[in-house]
């Protein structure tokens, strides 16, 4: 097993923050030449790292700690009435699992989502190369879970399997179906998937103080937050 203290890391120059306006960010990357395994990926996830394509990264900003890694302890998850209503609203959906590779149908939905929801961000404009470079990795255990209504693709949850849980890498969905709450639905589905597989945690990435696009993660409680490399119950 690789000793984390022997890993090499690279830090990017300061660049515009993707989450907060008028802020600069610095990102720490694991040396991409590091031979990656499921065990090492899992240990780095426990330290707050996330996957983007083949790269593992973590915010490393001077004077800002707004990005807090969060995960849900599956067996303690508190179902609320709004969660059950959401499931009832989407009772007509089916979910299929696909291997993580480029697919024209999935890319078409991804492109529509990026244009509609992130037209002012660094993910715009979408491209096939971006889709592949962002979502797919040769070494991760990744699946595309496709949500459909009467055969029509409405949402895709990109999920990595870790040793101690699932990592919700990304979810994209039909922007014309916003009333279904598909992003939140995907999280509920991932929690149930964890429970069925006996996995204790669902890793949700970063909860960013002041970023409305990340605020939905606070709807799933209890949350554990990573502080000083220790997972602690959220306040």
C-alpha positions in Angstrom: 0.0 0.0 0.0 1.4 3.4 -1.0 2.4 5.7 1.9 0.6 9.0 1.3 3.6 10.8 2.7 5.6 9.6 -0.3 3.2 11.0 -2.9 4.2 14.0 -5.0 1.8 16.9 -5.5 1.6 19.8 -7.9 0.0 23.1 -7.1 -1.5 25.3 -9.8 -1.0 29.0 -10.1 -3.9 31.1 -8.8 -6.8 31.2 -11.2 -10.4 32.5 -11.0 -12.5 30.5 -8.5 -15.2 28.3 -10.1 -17.5 28.6 -7.1 -17.2 32.2 -5.7 -17.1 35.4 -7.7 -14.2 37.7 -7.2 -12.0 35.0 -5.6 -8.9 33.3 -6.8 -8.3 29.6 -6.3 -5.3 27.3 -6.1 -5.6 23.6 -6.7 -3.5 20.7 -5.5 -3.1 17.8 -7.8 -1.7 14.3 -7.2 1.3 13.7 -9.5 -0.5 12.1 -12.6 2.4 9.7 -13.0 1.5 8.0 -9.7 0.2 4.5 -10.3 -3.4 4.7 -9.1 -5.3 1.9 -7.5 -8.7 1.6 -5.9 -7.1 1.5 -2.5 -5.1 4.6 -3.0 -8.0 6.4 -4.6 -10.1 5.5 -1.6 -7.5 6.8 0.9 -7.2 10.0 -1.0 -10.9 10.5 -1.1 -10.9 10.1 2.7 -8.5 13.0 2.7 -10.8 15.2 0.7 -9.5 14.6 -2.8 -11.9 14.4 -5.8 -11.5 12.9 -9.3 -11.7 14.9 -12.5 -10.9 12.5 -15.4 -7.6 10.9 -14.7 -6.6 13.6 -12.1 -7.1 13.7 -8.3 -7.3 17.2 -6.9 -8.2 19.2 -3.8 -8.6 23.0 -3.2 -5.5 24.5 -1.7 -6.3 28.2 -1.5 -4.5 30.8 0.6 -6.7 32.5 3.2 -9.9 30.7 2.1 -11.4 27.5 3.5 -14.9 27.8 1.9 -14.6 24.4 0.2 -15.4 21.7 2.8 -15.4 18.0 1.8 -18.6 16.3 2.9 -20.0 12.8 3.0 -23.2 11.2 4.2 -23.0 8.2 6.7 -25.5 6.0 4.9 -26.9 4.1 7.9 -27.6 7.4 9.7 -29.3 9.2 6.8 -32.5 10.9 7.9 -35.3 10.5 5.4 -37.5 13.6 5.3 -41.0 14.0 3.9 -39.6 16.0 1.0 -37.4 13.1 0.1 -40.3 10.7 0.0 -42.3 13.1 -2.1 -39.5 13.4 -4.5 -39.4 9.6 -4.9 -43.1 9.5 -5.5 -42.9 12.3 -8.1 -40.3 10.1 -10.0 -41.8 6.7 -9.5 -42.1 6.3 -13.3 -38.3 6.4 -13.8 -36.1 3.3 -14.4 -32.4 3.2 -13.9 -29.9 1.3 -16.0 -26.1 1.0 -15.5 -23.7 1.6 -18.3 -19.9 1.4 -18.6 -18.1 4.7 -18.4 -17.3 5.4 -22.0 -18.3 8.0 -24.6 -21.9 7.6 -25.8 -23.6 9.9 -28.3 -26.9 9.9 -26.5 -25.4 10.7 -23.1 -23.2 13.4 -24.6 -26.1 15.1 -26.2 -27.8 15.4 -22.8 -24.6 16.5 -21.2 -24.1 19.3 -23.8 -27.7 20.6 -23.3 -27.2 20.6 -19.5 -23.9 22.5 -19.7 -25.3 25.1 -22.1 -28.4 25.6 -19.9 -26.9 25.5 -16.5 -23.2 26.5 -16.9 -23.2 28.8 -19.9 -21.3 31.4 -17.8 -18.7 29.0 -16.4 -15.4 27.4 -17.3 -17.2 24.2 -18.5 -18.7 26.2 -21.4 -18.7 25.4 -24.3 -19.1 21.6 -24.0 -17.3 19.3 -26.3 -16.8 15.6 -26.7 -13.2 15.9 -25.5 -14.4 17.7 -22.4 -17.0 15.0 -21.7 -14.4 12.2 -21.9 -11.6 14.1 -20.1 -13.9 15.1 -17.2 -16.0 12.0 -16.6 -13.9 9.0 -17.7 -10.8 7.4 -16.2 -8.9 4.3 -17.2 -8.2 3.3 -13.6 -11.4 4.1 -11.6 -14.4 1.8 -11.1 -16.9 4.2 -12.7 -20.5 3.6 -13.9 -23.0 5.8 -15.7 -26.4 5.3 -14.1 -29.1 6.4 -16.6 -32.5 7.6 -15.5 -35.3 7.2 -18.0 -39.0 7.8 -18.4 -40.6 5.6 -21.1 -37.2 5.1 -22.7 -36.3 8.8 -22.8 -33.0 9.7 -21.1 -33.6 12.3 -18.4 -30.5 12.2 -16.2 -27.1 10.5 -15.8 -25.3 10.0 -12.4 -21.6 9.4 -12.8 -20.5 7.3 -9.8 -17.2 5.9 -8.7 -17.0 2.9 -6.3 -14.5 3.3 -3.5 -13.6 0.8 -0.8 -15.7 2.5 1.8 -18.5 4.1 -0.3 -19.6 5.6 -3.5 -18.3 9.0 -4.9 -20.9 11.1 -6.6 -18.6 12.5 -9.3 -21.2 14.4 -11.3 -24.9 14.4 -12.3 -26.3 16.0 -15.4 -30.0 16.1 -16.5 -32.6 17.4 -18.9 -32.9 21.1 -18.2 -36.6 20.9 -19.3 -37.4 18.5 -16.5 -36.3 20.8 -13.6 -39.6 20.2 -11.7 -38.6 16.5 -11.1 -35.6 17.5 -8.9 -33.4 15.1 -10.7 -30.1 16.2 -9.0 -31.5 15.5 -5.6 -33.1 12.3 -6.8 -29.8 11.0 -8.0 -28.3 11.5 -4.5 -31.2 9.6 -2.9 -30.7 6.8 -5.4 -26.9 6.7 -4.7 -27.6 6.5 -0.9 -29.9 3.5 -1.5 -27.2 2.0 -3.8 -24.7 2.3 -1.0 -27.1 0.7 1.5 -27.7 -2.2 -0.8 -24.0 -2.8 -1.4 -23.1 -2.4 2.3 -21.0 0.7 1.8 -21.0 3.1 4.7 -20.5 6.5 3.0 -21.6 8.5 0.0 -19.0 11.2 -0.8 -20.6 14.3 -2.2 -17.5 16.5 -2.9 -17.4 20.0 -1.6 -20.0 22.1 0.3 -19.0 25.6 -0.6 -20.0 28.4 1.8 -21.6 31.1 -0.3 -22.1 29.0 -3.4 -25.8 28.5 -4.2 -25.1 25.7 -6.7 -23.6 23.6 -4.0 -26.1 24.3 -1.3 -28.3 21.3 -2.1 -25.8 19.0 -0.4 -27.0 20.4 2.9 -30.4 18.7 2.3 -28.9 15.3 3.1 -28.2 14.9 6.8 -26.4 14.1 8.8 -23.4 15.3 7.0 -19.8 14.7 8.0 -17.3 17.4 7.2 -13.5 16.9 6.9 -11.7 19.3 9.2 -7.9 19.0 9.8 -8.0 15.5 8.1 -10.6 14.3 10.6 -14.2 13.5 9.6 -16.6 15.2 12.1 -20.3 15.6 12.3 -21.6 18.8 10.7 -22.7 21.6 12.9 
